Amino acid sequence: MIHLKTHNRFTAELPADPEDTNETRRVKNTCFSYVLPRIPSNPTLVHASEEVSSLIGLDLADLQSQEFLNIFSGKEVLSHAKSYAMCYAGHQFGNWAGQLGDGRAINLTEVEHDNKSFTLQLKGAGKTPYSRTADGLAVLRSSVREYLCAEAMFHLGVPTTRSLSLMLSGDSVLRDMLYDGNAEYEKGAIVSRVAPSFIRFGNFEMLAARNELTNLKQLTDFTIKYYFPEIKGDSKQSYIQFFQFVADSTRKMILEWQRVGFVHGVMNTDNMSIHGITIDYGPYGWLEDYDPNWTPNTTDRQNKRYRFGNQPSVAQWNLYQLANSLFPLINDAATLEKILESFLEDYQSEYKVMMFSKLGLFTSSEDSSKFIKNLEDNLQLSETDMTIFFRNLNRISKTDSVNECFEVIRDSFYKPEEIKERILESWLSWFAEYLTFLQSETLSDAERILKMNLINPKYVLRNYMSQLSIDAADQGDYSLIAELFNVLRKPYEEQPEFEKWFAKRPDWARSKVGCSMLSCSS
C-alpha cells in the first residue's frame, strides 16, 4: 500500500470557495476551490520516474502498483487528502485576462519527505471551476512534451517542476491543434507534476485586482511562512524581501533558459512561479538555429512577444505586475522600482559571464560586450545550430589556427554552402579574437574542456525528437519515450550509443506541425 506523509496546509490555512462542484463559474473571496478529478475510463501507465518518486517517499514497487495507477490517473483520491484547484488571474500576451485559475490542473495534496515539502498535481484530470469554456483535459501529444521536458530541464540544471508519471486516460479528447477549425479526437492523457508549490504571480494579481487585501496578506504570509522561512515577520520589510527573492530566482531561471536555448513560448504572468522554476510546458521549444526572434508559439507569431531574445525583458515586465499586486502590503514604490530596475542590469552582467563560460573563457577580465555581440551577429548570418556550435567549441585548442577553429564548428551550419566571402571573413575575424582570449586563459585545454562540457549540453529535447516519440506513442509504442527520458538524464555526457540525437534538425521537421509550429493546446 502507498504511504505518503500528506498534509493540507494550503486548504487548511487559506480561504476556500464555499461551493464544491467542478462547474465553471466566477469565484470571489477565495484562494481555491475543492474539486475532484474526473474518473478515467481505462487508465494505463505509459512511463513513471523512479527518481522523482523517491523525492516523495515512493519506490519502484509503488510505481508498479494498481494503487499508484488509480491515484495518479485521478481514478481514486488519496486518503486524508483534499484535492483542489487554485484561483488566480494573469496578463496574457501583455493584456489583463481577469480570472483564470487551474483550468486543467488539480492539486492532489501536499506531501513531506526527508524534511522537504512538495505539492502533487494532475494535469489533464478534468474540469474545474476555472476551466472556462474548456474541458480540463489533456491529450497524449501535449502530455508527452510536458513529461519529457520537465525532466530534461532538471537534468540540464534549469529550475523546473518535476514529472512523476505519464498515463493514458482511455478516453478520447477533441482538440483543434492549431485553432484553425479542424478539430480531431486524440488520446487523452494525464501528467503528474511535482513542485514545492504551484503558486504563481497570478495568485497575487487576482486578489489585488479584486481588492481582497485581507486575503492578499494571508496568501503572502502563508507563502513566506512555508517557502521562504529565512524571512521573518510580516512587516513591510519582509514583503520587500519576498519580492527580492522572487526577482532574484526569476532572473537566475531566465539566465539558465538563455544558456541552453530554451524558449518557453507563453510567459504569461499566470505561468510564472514564485519559486523561480519553469512551469507549464506548452508551446515551448529549443533554438535549433540561433535566432533571438524565434518563438515556437503560433499564437504569438505576429508580435513575437515571447521570442527567445525578449524573455529577460518579459520576465521583468511580469515582475512589475507582481510588484503592483504586492504594493498594497508594501506602499513603497521607490524600493520596488529599485529592485525592478536592477533586474536587467544584474541580468546583463550575469549574461556576459555565462556567455564567456560557454566559450570556455573563465579568467578574462576584459569587457566582453562587443565580443559577445559579434558572436551573436555571426550566429545569425547563416542558420547555425546553437547546441552543436557551442558543444563543438570544446574541440578547439589554444594552438589552433583560425582556419582550424572554423573547421571545428562547420558541422553546425544548416546551409554550409552559404559560408563564403563576407560570412566566412566575419567568422575568421571572430575566431582570431577568440584565440586571443583563449590564449590568455590559465586553464589547460583539458581543464577547460571539462568545464565547458558541464555548461554546453550535448543533448536537448529538440521538438522533432518529442514529435517522433509522440507519433510512436500514438501507435502504442512507448520505447522512444523511455529512450529519450534516459538520454536526457545525462545531457552533458557523450553517450556515444545515442549519438544520433546529437544532430541538426532534419529537413522534414523544418515546417512540420509539432516540430516548428505549436499552439497553446500543444
Protein Blocks (a to p, Z undefined) as FASTA:
>chain_A
ZZdddddfklmmpccdfbfcfbdcddehiabdcddddddfbdcdfbdcfklmmmnopafk
lmmpmklmmmmnopaccehiacddddddddeehiaebjnbjfkbccfbdcdeehiacddd
dehiaccfklomanoiacfklmmmmmmmmmmmmmnopacdddfbdcdehiacdddfkono
pacdddddddddddfblcdfklmmmmmmnopaklmmmmmmmmmmmmmmmbgcjdfklmmm
mmmmmmmmmmmmmmmmmmnopafhpacfklccfklpaehiakdcddfbdcfkbcfblklm
mnommgmklmmmmmmmmmmmmmmmmmmmnopaklmmmmmmmmmmmmmmmmmmmmmmmnop
akbcbdfklmmmmmmmmmmmpccdfklmmmmmmmpcfkbcfklmmmmmmmmpmblmlmgc
jlmmmmmmmmmmmmmmmmmpmbdfklmmmmmmmmmcfbdcdfklmmmmmmmmmnopaklm
mmmmmmmmmmmbnklmlmmmmccddfklmmgghjlgccfkZZ
